[in-house]
Amino acid sequence: MVETSQTEIVLDHMLAHGSITSIEAFELYKITRISAVIYLLRHRDKLKINMTREPIPTASGKTKTFGVYTLEKPAPSIGLAA
């Protein structure tokens, strides 16, 4: 059986859903170091991935933030003649 790499899993998720959060990465795929996976996608695979922080309420009533990673889509080609 061929195992899918974490980078493939995260990239497939972002292509299918537009983004992935650190919470989704853990809950859906048990990926605990999403930032390391994103680093590889950015630097090794040369993908443009943006990160924003979103607030989430905690059980104690405080607010924490988590990262939302979004794959930047390339601009569509216009089809100009060379």
DAQUI-V441417 format. One line per field, one symbol per residue. burial: + if it has 9 or more other C-alpha atoms within 8 Angstrom, else -. A space follows every 10 residues. Layout:
burial=???
This chain:
burial=------+-++ +-+++--+++ ++-+++---- +--+--++++ ++----+-+- ---------- -----+++++ +--------- --
